[in-house]
């Protein structure tokens, strides 16, 4: 996809927008014409069953090579993101925290954070990060991959905040964590919301995501099938059962 596809800009009050985005893994049609908008400071829960296209949508927004976006537009604060490479999207303020966390082996907690700040644009200073993540401060000289699962998730989120963040993409932040650790990560994500950081969260624990979110969308087989308030979806058990089986 290239800049020649740029057409009309979103409305001035639109902070982030997808316009009819289509994406493929090879010949597999994954993201099928998604259109949505996110307001500044809003938390959007992006929900759906396994294989619905949730992670693929986040990866498309972050401009990773896979899936390949073949059509549509992605806008952030009036800036066209769709012609960008992933490193350019990151410099523009889109930070993806992937499900597998991707902590760099052989490096300490602090070295992982410092490495995130090598390229522009820099986000939080280390001391600000440690103020919000005191457990990381305690383990700053420990090798990152030796942390517990919950601590690695904290490090992955902190590493994203070490860069300038306009849009934070969280992919399954509670995956594989014990309930007590999930509550701790929830507390951290609530803190991020209180700071006014615009966030899209993908999470199989839909109820936990909805308790955090302002609005929710549901994907089914790569298509958008529901858009509404998080509270509306929390109160509609039949809708959750139909599309989320929860």
C-alpha positions in Angstrom: 0.0 0.0 0.0 1.3 3.5 -0.8 0.5 7.1 -0.3 -1.3 7.3 -3.6 -4.3 5.6 -1.8 -4.8 8.5 0.6 -8.2 10.1 0.0 -10.0 12.2 2.6 -8.9 12.9 6.1 -11.0 12.0 9.1 -13.1 14.6 11.0 -11.0 17.1 12.9 -12.2 15.6 16.3 -11.2 12.1 15.3 -8.0 11.0 17.1 -7.5 7.6 15.5 -9.4 6.0 12.6 -9.4 2.9 10.4 -11.1 3.3 7.1 -12.2 0.1 5.3 -9.0 -1.8 6.1 -8.3 -5.2 4.5 -5.3 -7.4 5.3 -4.0 -10.8 4.3 -1.5 -13.4 5.5 -0.5 -14.7 2.1 -3.7 -15.6 0.4 -5.6 -15.8 3.7 -8.1 -13.0 3.9 -7.9 -12.0 7.6 -9.1 -8.4 8.2 -12.1 -7.8 6.1 -13.0 -4.1 5.7 -12.8 -2.8 9.2 -13.8 0.8 9.9 -13.7 2.3 13.4 -12.7 5.4 15.3 -11.1 6.0 18.7 -11.3 9.2 20.6 -8.3 10.7 22.4 -8.0 9.3 25.9 -10.5 6.5 25.2 -10.0 2.8 25.9 -11.4 0.5 23.2 -11.9 -3.2 23.8 -11.4 -5.2 20.6 -13.1 -8.5 21.2 -13.9 -11.8 19.4 -13.4 -15.5 19.5 -10.0 -17.0 18.7 -9.2 -16.5 15.0 -11.6 -13.6 14.6 -8.8 -11.2 13.5 -8.1 -9.3 16.6 -4.4 -9.6 16.8 -4.1 -9.2 13.0 -6.0 -5.9 13.3 -3.5 -4.7 16.0 -0.6 -5.7 13.8 -2.1 -3.9 10.8 -2.4 -0.8 12.9 1.2 -1.1 14.0 2.2 -1.6 10.3 4.0 -4.9 10.8 4.8 -6.8 7.6 2.3 -9.5 8.4 -0.6 -9.2 7.8 -0.1 -7.2 4.6 -2.6 -4.3 4.4 -3.8 -4.3 0.8 -6.6 -1.6 1.0 -7.8 1.1 3.3 -6.5 3.9 5.4 -5.1 4.3 8.9 -5.0 7.8 10.5 -3.6 9.1 13.7 -4.1 12.8 14.7 -4.7 13.6 11.0 -1.5 11.9 9.9 -1.7 9.1 7.4 -0.2 5.9 9.0 -1.1 3.5 6.2 2.0 4.4 4.0 4.4 3.8 7.0 6.7 1.0 7.9 6.5 -0.4 11.5 9.4 1.7 12.7 7.8 4.9 11.3 4.5 4.0 13.0 6.4 3.6 16.3 8.1 6.9 15.9 4.6 8.4 15.2 3.5 7.2 18.6 1.8 3.8 17.9 3.3 1.3 20.4 2.3 -2.4 20.3 2.7 -4.7 23.3 2.6 -8.1 21.7 1.1 -11.2 23.3 4.6 -12.9 23.4 6.1 -9.8 25.1 9.4 -10.2 23.2 11.7 -9.5 26.1 15.3 -9.5 24.8 17.4 -12.3 26.2 20.8 -11.5 27.7 19.7 -8.0 28.7 18.6 -6.7 32.1 15.3 -5.0 32.8 17.0 -1.6 32.6 18.9 -2.5 29.4 15.6 -3.5 27.8 14.1 -0.2 28.7 17.2 1.8 27.6 17.3 0.0 24.2 13.6 1.1 23.6 14.8 4.7 23.8 17.7 4.5 21.4 15.6 5.6 18.4 13.3 8.7 18.5 10.9 9.5 19.9 11.6 9.1 23.6 8.8 8.6 26.1 8.9 8.3 29.9 12.2 8.7 31.7 13.5 5.6 33.6 12.6 7.1 37.0 9.1 7.8 35.9 8.8 4.2 34.7 10.1 2.9 38.0 7.7 5.1 39.9 4.8 3.4 38.1 6.4 0.0 38.1 8.1 -0.4 41.5 8.6 -4.1 41.0 10.7 -3.4 37.9 12.8 -0.9 40.0 13.5 -3.7 42.4 14.6 -6.0 39.5 16.3 -3.4 37.3 19.6 -5.4 37.2 17.9 -8.8 36.7 17.9 -10.4 33.2 14.5 -9.7 31.7 13.7 -13.2 30.5 14.1 -14.6 34.1 11.2 -12.5 35.4 7.9 -14.1 36.2 5.2 -14.0 33.6 3.5 -11.0 35.3 6.7 -9.1 35.7 7.6 -9.7 32.0 4.2 -8.3 31.1 5.0 -5.2 33.2 8.3 -4.9 31.4 6.6 -5.1 28.0 4.2 -2.4 28.9 6.9 -0.2 30.5 9.1 -0.7 27.4 6.2 0.7 25.2 5.9 3.7 27.6 9.6 4.3 27.3 8.8 5.5 23.8 6.4 8.3 22.9 2.9 6.9 23.1 -0.1 8.3 21.4 -1.9 5.0 20.8 -1.1 2.0 23.0 -2.0 -1.4 21.6 -2.3 -4.2 24.2 -2.5 -7.8 22.9 -3.7 -10.3 25.5 -2.1 -8.6 28.5 -3.7 -11.1 30.9 -2.8 -14.2 28.9 -1.4 -17.1 31.0 -1.3 -15.1 34.2 -2.6 -16.3 37.6 -5.7 -14.4 38.8 -3.7 -12.5 41.5 -1.3 -11.3 38.9 -4.1 -10.5 36.5 -5.5 -8.1 39.1 -2.1 -6.5 39.4 -1.8 -6.0 35.6 -5.4 -4.7 35.6 -4.3 -2.1 38.2 -1.5 -1.0 36.0 -3.7 -0.7 32.9 -6.3 1.3 34.9 -3.4 3.6 35.8 -2.5 4.0 32.2 -6.2 4.9 31.4 -6.2 7.5 34.2 -3.2 9.1 32.6 -5.3 9.6 29.4 -3.3 7.3 27.2 -5.5 6.2 24.2 -5.6 2.4 24.2 -6.9 -0.5 22.2 -7.0 -3.7 24.2 -7.4 -7.2 22.8 -8.2 -9.7 25.5 -9.8 -13.2 25.7 -11.0 -12.3 29.2 -13.7 -10.1 27.7 -15.3 -9.1 31.0 -12.0 -7.9 32.4 -11.4 -5.8 29.3 -15.0 -4.4 29.3 -14.6 -3.3 33.0 -11.6 -1.2 31.8 -12.9 0.0 28.4 -15.1 2.9 27.4 -16.3 1.3 24.2 -16.1 -2.1 22.6 -16.2 -3.6 19.2 -16.5 -7.3 18.3 -14.9 -9.0 15.3 -16.3 -12.2 13.8 -14.3 -13.8 10.9 -12.5 -10.6 10.3 -15.6 -8.4 10.1 -17.0 -5.9 12.5 -20.2 -7.2 13.9 -20.8 -4.9 17.0 -19.9 -1.4 18.0 -21.2 0.1 21.3 -20.4 1.1 24.8 -18.6 -1.3 27.1 -21.4 -1.1 29.6 -23.9 -2.1 26.9 -22.0 -5.3 26.1 -21.4 -6.1 29.8 -25.2 -5.9 30.3 -26.1 -7.9 27.2 -25.4 -11.6 28.1 -27.0 -12.9 24.9 -24.8 -10.8 22.7 -21.7 -11.9 24.6 -22.8 -15.5 24.3 -23.5 -15.2 20.6 -20.1 -13.7 19.6 -17.8 -14.4 22.5 -19.3 -17.6 24.1 -18.8 -16.2 27.6 
